[in-house]
Amino acid sequence: MRRFAVGVGALAVFAGQLAWSQTPANTTRTLHPWQAPMPAGNSEAYFTNLKSGDRIETPYVLKFGLSGGWGLAPISKPMAGKSGHHHLLVNRDLPLDFKAALPFNEQYIHFGKGQMETVLTLAPGTYTLRMLLADDKHLPHFVYSKPLKVTITKKNAVDPKSLVKPGLALTLSEGEQKPPFRVQFHASGLNVGHAAQQEKDTGHFKLTITSKTGAVAEMDFAEGQTEAWLAPPAGNYTLKLDFVDNLNPQQVLTGPVTATVKVKP
């Protein structure tokens, strides 16, 4: 299925009707009527811009996603429940012992600040890559991706840091949508975490949905989630994604992105 990611755009949307709030971690979440429950048995970490068999050049910005209602949380302040941080496994199978902490080396790359991407700098060759989520003690969750094999054809003389700039992306399937449909969030150069952690330099996603009739729904993903399933009534909508500061919910850490979508009956 083809997908597209929209860039930065400006849209002033003031929350009005149909307000939504999310309860603290480890309690029952209240979903807005326009939000669908996560599909059962669909908890996984995954790559959003790489598939098995791809041939790429490095440096390459590799992006991650997380499904099943799981959220990202920096390791500096422990969070229980459905939370963790990403790990990239290079030429490694899943661990045999999920009760042992993951090692720190070039084959187990940790993203303990709540990152959603990394810049691959691997030398030319064929590699097997896999994503794995783990808690603040680096103990794996049963949340991981299928392995994929990629071939790096060339390593270019490019500064990896020059490829990452703070910003957001909002991704959904192309064309008209039939509920429920998935919307994926991405933050570049930014760290995602639970609002309850009150961690400096982290934020969480906030999605505002506005219909042509003026109805507004706000969805605050304060537990570090990076995607949502939506089921609004048939009609035309504007989606606006913000990244809210976890220390100051009135402040955003980068500009918003927007997309328009037509929902079929």
Secondary structure, 3 states (H helix, E strand, C coil): CCEEEECECCCCCCCCCCCCCCCCCCCCCCCCCCEECCCCCCCCEEECCCCCCCEEEECEEEEEEECCCCEECCCCCCCCCCEEEEEEEECCCCCCCCCCCCCCECCEEEECCCCCEEEECCCCEEEEEEEEEECCCCCEEEEECCCEEEEEEEECCCCHHHHCCCEEEEEEECCCECCCEEEEEEEECCCECCHHHCCCCCEEEEEEEEECCCCEEEEEECCCECEEEECCCCEEEEEEEEEEECCCCCCECCCCEEEEEEECC
